[in-house]
Amino acid sequence: MVILTTINETGFITSRKDKWWVKPLIQGGFFGGFAIYTIIVLLFGGDNFKVDEYHYLSPIFDPEVEISGWPDNVSPGFILIWAPVGFRATCYYGRQVYYRAFFMDPPGCSIGELRAVDQKYKGENKWPFILNNLHRYFFYLAFILTFFHWFSFFHTLRVDGEFRVGLGGIILLFDSIFLSLYVLSCHSCKHAIGGGLNSVSKTKTRRARFRSWKFIKKLNVRHGTYFWLSMITVLLGDLYIRLLAMGIIESDWRLI
């Protein structure tokens, strides 16, 4: 009789010779830094999230929502921030980033766990990770928010009755582009368009859905890239508009 024994090796046991720890270190640092920055501007940023002179609105606070009776000392950004945060936090790629960088579970492919594997591991069926199953619903919210970002960009093109393109507007344009690519390349988007189709040739609608699914599938290959580019442009957009509102940057550079 052969008796099988499970050995739980811990301490990042691996045969990899490359610097596998660099990627989760850099990604975790930026991801964590972005989260800290967002919390700071929400709590202490005041009303420096917009510049009415140029119709600029920070991507973090977009769309701007006003509620009667909302406390003056609480940022209006808290009204809707849960939607984009929920989408990114439950994102399949986002999970990979913080599982590896913060939980080290695992820290990388073919890398041993920092701690012994728990035989009672529940995966994403246990609180709070069970909330990740809400990702498909956060996708629809993020899809709607994308239109507000595009509206905010187009709103910057008309100032005092004149057509105008400024540096802030260009940053908001890239924010809208990369946010759209990030949302559309989402796995939930691919499923929403092509999921449940057993036949793709019976009707024109199904053929159209199949063509759309193939397009989304191509975008999905670079979903991780769009994840970072979108996050970077959100950060740059808020930082530029905030510095402009505070007067640290005296005026917006007009391109057209």
N, C-alpha and C positions, 0 to 999 in steps of 0.2 A: 504494500500500500504506500502510495506517495502522499506525503503531507506537505501542503503548500503553506508557506509562511510569508506574510506581508511585512516588508521592512519599510518603515517610513523614514526615508532619509531627509534631513532638514539642513538648512544653512546654505541654500543656493547651490546644491550639488549639480554640476553640469560638466559636460565634456566640451562645451563651446570654448573657443580660444579668442573670440572677438570681444570687444568691449560692449557686451550686451546691456550693461547697466546705464550707458550714456543716454540712450533713447528715452527710457522711462524717467530718468532724472530730469532731462530737459523738458519733456512734455509735462511731467508732473509739476515742475517749477512754474512753467507758463500757465498751465491750467489753474493751479492754486493762486498764482499772482493775479490772474484775471478775476477770480472769484473774490479775492480780498479787495481788489480795486473797486469792483462793482458794489460790494457791501459798504465801502467807505464813501463813495459818491452818493449812494442812496441815503446813508445816515447823516453825512456831514456836508454834502455837496451843495446844499441850498438850491436856489433857482438858477444856477449857472449851467443848466442843461440845454438852454436854448438861447438863440440870438435873434430877436424879432426883426432887427434891421435887415438881415439877410434871409429870413425865413428858415433858419437852421434849427433843427431839433436833434438832440443826441439819439443815436440808435438804441441806447439802453432805455430811454424813456419814451420810445415811439411805439404806439401812439400816445399822445398826451391826453389823459382822461381827467375830467373834473367831476367830482361828486359833491353835491351839496352837503355841507356839514363836515367835510373832511378836515381833520385837524391841521392847522397851519404849520405846526412844528413837525409834521410827518410828511416825508417826500411823497408826491403823487406817483412816483415810480413804483411804489409798493403795490399799487392797485392791480397792475398787470404783469409785474416782473416774474411772477410764478409761472406764467405760460412759457416764455422762452427758456427760463431756467429748467422747468420740468422737461421740455423737449430735449435740451442738451444733456441733462443729467441722466435721462433714460435712454439716450441714443446708444445704439449698439456699439458704435466706435467710441463714444465717450466713456462707456462702461469699460472698454478695454484699457483706455488710458488710465482711469483712476483705480481700477482693479490692480493694474501692474505697478503704478507709481506710488499709490498710497497704502493699499492693502497687501501688495506683493503676493497676490493670490491668482495666478503666479506672477512673478516679476518679468517673465518673458517665455518664449518658446523653448522647450527643452531645458528649463531651469527648475531646480528643486524648490519646493515650498520653504518659506522661512520657518514655518512651524509644522509639526506633524499633521497629516491629513486627518480631519475629524470624521470618524465613521458615521456620525450623525449629520453630516453635511446636508443642508436643505436647499442649497442653491438659491434661486430667486423665488422660493416658495415661503420664505420666512421674512418677517418684518425686520428692517424697512425695505429690503431688496425686492419684496413682492410688488412694490410700487413701480418697478421697472416695467411691469406688464401693462402699465397705462401709456406706454410710448405711442401706440397706434392712435390714441385719442389726442395726445399732445401734438401729434403730427398735424391734425386738422386745424388746431389752434395756431400752430406755427405757419401753416399755409395761409391762413387768413391774415396773420400779422405781416406776412411778406408784402401784401398789397399796400398796407399802410406805409411801409418803408419806401415803396416806389412812389406813392403819393407825396411823401415828404420830399423826395428828391425832385419831382416835377414842380413842386411848390417853390423850390429855390430858384427856378429858372425865370420867374416873373417877379421882379422887385420894383415897386414904384412905377408900374406900367411899362417897364423896360425888360427886354430879354437880357438875362445876365447869367454868366457861368463863372463861379468862383472856385477857389481851391476847396473850400468846404463842401461845395456841391459835387465836386469830382469825387471826394472821399465818400460822400453819401451815395453816389452812383455805384462805386465799387462795393459798398456795403450791400446795396440792393441786389447787385449781380451775384455776389458770392453767397448771400443769404438764400437767394432763389435756387442757386445750384446746390447748396447744402440741403435745403428742404426737399427739392425735387429728386435728389439722388438718394434719399432716405429709403431704407428697406420697406418701411410701412407704405411709402408712396408707390413703390413697385408692386406691392401686394394689393393696394387699393385699386390700381389700374388693371392689373392682370390676374389677380388672385381669383380662384373659383371658376376659371374658364377651362372647361374640358374640351371644348372645340372652338377654334378661332376663325373658322371659315364659313360658318353658317349664315351670318348676317353682316351687313356693312358695319354695324356698331361694334361687333366683336373683332372684325378685322382692324378697325381703327384703334380699338383698345390694345390689340396685339402689337400694332406698329408703335403705339405710345409706350407700351411695356418694353419693347426692344430699345427704344431711345433712353428710357429711364435706366435700363440695365447697363447701358454704356456709361451713363453718368455715375451709376452706383460704384463702378470700379474705382473712381477717384473720390468717393464719399469722404474719406479721411482727410484728403487734401482740402476739400471745400469746408470741412469742419474747422480747420485751423485758419484758412483764409478769411472765413466769415468772422471768426472770433477776433482776428487781428484788425479787420476793418471796423468792427464794432468798437474796439478799444481806441483805434486812431480817431474815429469819428467823434466819440465822446470827449477824448482828450483835446482835440483841436477846437471843438466848439466850446468846451469849458475854458480853455485858455483865452479864447476870443471873448467870451462873456466876462471874464475876470479882468480883461484889459491887458493881460500879459502879452498877448498878440494884439497889437493896436488896431489892425484892420485886416479884412479878408482880402487875399490876393485875387484880383479880378482877372480872369483869363480872356473873357469875351464880354 
